[in-house]
Amino acid sequence: MAHDVFISYSSKDKPIANGVCANLEGAGVRCWIAPRDIAPGEDWPTAIAKAIPQSRIMVLVFSSNSNSSEDVGRELMLAANSKLVIIPFKIENIEPEPGKQYYLARTHWLDAMNPPTKKQIATLVSRVKSILPATDPGNVDGTEPDQELSRVALPKLSSPIRPAWLRYLWIPVMLVILGVLAWIMFIVDLNQHTTTLTRLLTSMATVSTHPMNNDQVIPTSKSQYIFQDDFSDETSGWDISTDQVAERYYENGEYIIRILPGYTSNYSNSWSVADVKDLGNVTIEVDARFVSGEGAYGIIVNYLSDQYFNFIEITPDGYWDLVQKSGGYYSDLVLFQPSSVIRTGTSTNRLRIELSESSVLYVNDQFISNLAIPHMVSGVGLWATAWSGSGFEVAFDNLVITQLP
């Protein structure tokens, strides 16, 4: 079976459907979603008619858009006939129209906001994984082994007549093989000892700055400055522009990202990237002050293009998460979780990320978490996202990038 979950949605809810798909696949659940999984030149209805019976679960992103969609209605009918478990993920508080009510009357609904929170998407992922059966690790494709094949007895072959000297030929061959293996083991062991010694000497020369709990305050590393900006100079290189989503500008010695109110797309995002590349192992610090709206804000790291980067964000009510954008799709590397060191409301938070082989997040000079992100030589930026039509605004100041020792 190529996939576990078929995602049904209206094209108008595509951002949410993509987010659901990314989170399910990030948790190891195989998904089928249009148009991604429709082969070039393949007929759309035929592809869907093949995909649904091959699934175990249908996740329906239920809204006024999908409620009025005839295509979604046909997908529901086919899912019911194929005996799929149907999970409606309700992002609007509406009742299903009579045709869909027939198929959804006995299902367990999951209610979510529009847009849904990451906690609600995590609940959906947990629900899906609880339904999927465990796979036999010795039978990866889920099919039954061929019982008859195991009963077939192979005929015994008579041994050919060999010269007597061939009986002992294996002895020198085995001695040669053992000698080669011993030499390989010696080389590998020598390399391991050399690596261990190198790491030991390195650790003796480097003082660790990673605390083991949130109560320990860690001072900023004293290292060489690579880049710094207090945003007092409006020609320092940050984006100054306005589009249909947001405004980005300097004001009163701060850099502002303001996502416009009334923009109704789910998770409206805006960012600006510094003209700094090839950073290596660095510490990135910035002051961030929430101004208004509903959303999150933070620092972009590992920026390769507008289609690929990672970002760490915090919320005005004291949560943080780690997200990856890849190929235009967003997926959570760490789901939102609370931290007592994040100042809530309009208070300024000092964000600090140490990027190296073992990356670490601090807020207000206090340890938050180790970050399991693959560090790359790349760029850095500032990030904001709005969760509703009320818009969102955040102000950044005192950006400093320093080289780690």
N, C-alpha and C positions, 0 to 999 in steps of 0.2 A: 504494500500500500504506500503510495507516494506521499500522502498527507493525512492528518488526523482531523483537521478543522476546515470547514468551508465558511468563509466570511461573506455574509449577504448584507448589502447596503445600497442606499441610493447614491448616485454619483455626486449629489450635492453634499453628502456627508463623508466624502473621500478622505479628508485629513484625519478624522476620528477613526475611520476604518483602517487606515494605514498605521495609525498609532496602536490600535488593538493588535493588528498583525505583527508589528515589530516587537511588542511586549510578549506576545505568545511565543514567537519564534526565539526571542531572547531567553525564554524559559525552557526551550527545547521542544516546543510543540510545533509540529509541521502544519503549515497552513496553505490553503489555496485561496487566492484572491484575484479577482479580475481588476484591471487588464493584465497585471503582471504575469500571470501564469497561463495566459492564452498565447499559443505559439503564433509567430508571424504567419499570416495567411489563413489561420484556422478560423472556422466559422464560430462566432461568439456563442449562440445558443447551443451548438453541438458540444463545444468545450465545457460549458456549464452542465449540460445534461450528462456528460461523462464524469465530471469532477464530483458532483453531489453524491452519487451512489458509492463512490470510492472513499467517502469520508465517514467518520464516526459521529461528528458533532457539527451542527450549524450554529454559528454565532450571528445573530441578527442585530445589526445596529438599528434600533427602532426609533424613528422620529416621524414627524409629520411628512417628511419627504419620502421615507420608505413606506409609510402607511398608505400613501397614494400611488405608489409605484406598482404597475402591473407586472413588471419583470420580477420584483421581489415576491409578489404573490405567486408567480409560477415557480420560483425557487423554493418557496415554502411548501407548495403542493408536492414537488418532487422530493424534498427532504422528508416529508411525512410518509410518502409512499415507500421511501427507501429506509424507513424506520431509524432515522437519525435522531439523536438527542438535540432538541432545539432550545437554545439559550437566548432569549431576547434581552439585549443590553439597551435599556430604555434611557435615552438621553433627552426626551421631552415628555412632559406630563400630559399625554393624550391617550385616548382609548383606541384600540385597533378597530378598523372598519370591519363590517360583518364577515367579509370573505376571509380576512386574516384572523379574526376572532375564532373562527372554526378550528384553525390549526394551533392557536396560541392559548386556548382556554385552559388547558391543563398543564401548561408549562410554568416553570419557576422563573419569575422575572428578576432581573438585577437592575435596580434603579441607579441612575447616574445623573449628574448635572450636565448642562450643555454650555461649555464643554465638560466632559467628565474629568474628575481629579485622578491623579495617578494612583491614589489609594483605591479608588473604585475599579480602575483597570487591573490593579493587583488582585483585587477580590475576584474579578472575572477570570484571571489567569489561574488562580487557586482552584476555582470551581471547575474549570476545564480539566486541569491536571488530576483532580479527584475523580473525574468520570472515566478518563482514559485508563484502560487496563495496563498493568505492568507487563513489559515485554520480556520474554525468556531471553536472557543474555546469550544463550547458545542458539537461538533461533531468531535472528535479528529481523527478518522480514515478516514474522508473525504467522507463517504458514505451518501446517502440520507436517512432520517428517514422513517420508515414505516408508510405511511399516513393512510393505512387501519386499522392498529392496534390501532391508536389513536381514531378511530371512534367506536370501539367496546364498547358497554355498558355492564357493569357487572350487573348481576341480584341482586336485593336487597334481603338481607337475613333477615328473621324475627328474632326479639330479643327473646332470651330464657327467661323463667321466673326465676327470682332470688329471694332468700329470702330478706326481707326488710333490715336486718342488713348489707348485702353485699353492699348496696347502700352507706354506710358511711365508709366502710373499707378503702377507699382511703385516708381519712383524716389523720389517724395516720401514714400510709405509707408515705404520702407526708411530714409530719412533720419530720420523720426519715431521709428521703432523703435530705430535706433542711438543717437539722442539719449537716449531713455529708458534704454537699457541703460547708457550712459556715466554717467548720473546715479545709477543704482542702484549701479554699481561704485564711484563716488566716495564714496557714503554708507557702503557696506560697508567700504571701505578706511579711511575716517576712523574708524569704530567700532573696527576692528581695532587701529589705531594708538593710539586712546585706551585700549583694554583693555590693550594691551602696556605702555603707559606706566604705567598704574595698577598692574599686576603688578610692574613694575620698582621703582616707588617703595615698594610694600609689602614686596618682598623686601629692599630696602635698610634698611627700618626693623625687620625681623624677623630674629633670629639663628636659623638652623636648628639643631635639636637632634637630627637624625637621623644617626647614624653610618653609615659604609659597611661596617663589618666588626664581628664579634662581640667583638673585643679591646678596642674603645673603650668606656670606662665613661662613662655619661651621668648626670649628677646630676638629681635631681627638679626639675621646673620650679618656679620661685618665682612662684606665682600666687595669686589670691584663693581662699580656701577656700569651697566650696559646702556640703560635708557631710563630717563625720568621726565615727568611732565606734570606741572601743577596746573595746567590748562589756562594759564593766564595769557598765553600767546595764541591767538586764534589762527595762526599760520603754522602751528606745530604739527599738522599733518592729519588730524582726525577729520572724518567725513562731516561736511556741512551741507546738508541737503534735506529736502522734503519730498516724500512720495505719498502714494495713497494709503500707506500703512503708518508711517511715522515721520517725526522730525528729529534731526540730529544737529546739535549746535553747541557753541560755547556761550556761557552766561555767568557773569560775576565770578570768574576764576574757577568754574566747574564745567564739566562736559555733560550735556544733557541728552538722554534718549527719551523721547516722548512718543509713545504709541497713541495714535489719535483715537479719541472716543467716537463711538458710533460705527467703527469698523467691525463688522460682524463675523469675519472669518474666525474659526476656532484656532486658539493659540496663535495670535498675531505676534510675530517675532521681528526684532530689529537688532542690528549689531553694527559695530564699527571696528576696524582692524588697524592696529598700529603699523607704521612703516618700518617694522623691525623683523628680520628673518634670521634663520640659522642661529637660534639662541643657544642650543646645547642644554647643559644642566644649569638651571637658573631658579631663582626665587622671584615670583611675581606678586606685588602687593599693590592694593588700591583701596582708597576710602570710597564707600558706596552709601548713598543716602536715599532711602525711599521717600518719594514725594506724594504720590497719590495713585489711586486705582487698585486693581486686583491683578496680581501676577508675580513674577520673580525676576531676579537680576543677578549678574555675576560676571565671571571671567571666562573668556574663550582661550583654550590652549590647543596645541597641536593643530593649528590652523594651516591647512594645505590649500583649500579653496572654499568657495561658498557652499560647496556640496559635501565637504568633508572637514569636520573639526569636532573637538570635544568641548564641553563647557560645564563648569560648576556654578550652580545658582543657589541663592537663598531666598526665603520669602519673608514678608513683613511680620508674619506670625511665628517665626522661629524654626523653620524647616530648611533642609538642604538636600540636594540630590546631584547626581552626576549623569550627564546625558551625552550620547554620541550622535552626530549627524553623519550619515553615510549615504551617498547617492540620492540625497534629497529626503531621506527618511530619518526620523528621530527614534532612538531606542534608549531605554534607561539602563545604564550600567549600575547605578545605585538608585533605588526608589526613594522618594521623599521620606525623610525621618527627622524627628525633632532633635534640637540641641539647645541646652540651656545657656550656652555661651553666645548665641546669636541674639543681639539686641532687637527687640520688636518695635513696631510702629515706625516713626520717622527718625529714630536714632541712627547715627552713622555707625556702620560696621566696617572694620578693617579686614579685608579678605587677603589671605596670603596662601600661596601655593608653591611648594617646593617640587620642581620637576626634575626627576632623576630616575635611576633604575627603580627606586622605591619612592614614589611620589607621596606627598603628605599635604593635607589641608588644615589650615589654621584659620580661626576667626577671632579677631580681637586679641591676637597673640596667644591664643589657647588652642591646644590640639583638638581637632575634630575627628579625623580619620586618616588612615592610610588609603591611598587611591590606587586601585588595580587598573591603571590605564597604561597602555603602551606608549611611552614617551618617544616623541620623534623630534628631530630638528625642524622647527617650523615657526609659525607666527603666533601672535597673541592679540586678543581683542576684548571688547566690552559688550555685554549682552543684556537684553531685556525682553520679556515676553508678557503679553496681556492675556488674561483668561476670560475677559468679558467685554461687552461693548462700552463699558465705562472708561476704557483706555488705561494707560499706565505710564508713570513717569519716574525716572531715577536720575540722580546726579552723581557723577564720579569726580574724584579729586585725588591728587598726590599719588600718581602712578609711579612705581619704582620697580625696575628690573635689575637684579644683581646676579653676577656669576657665582654659582656655588663653589665652595673651596674644592 
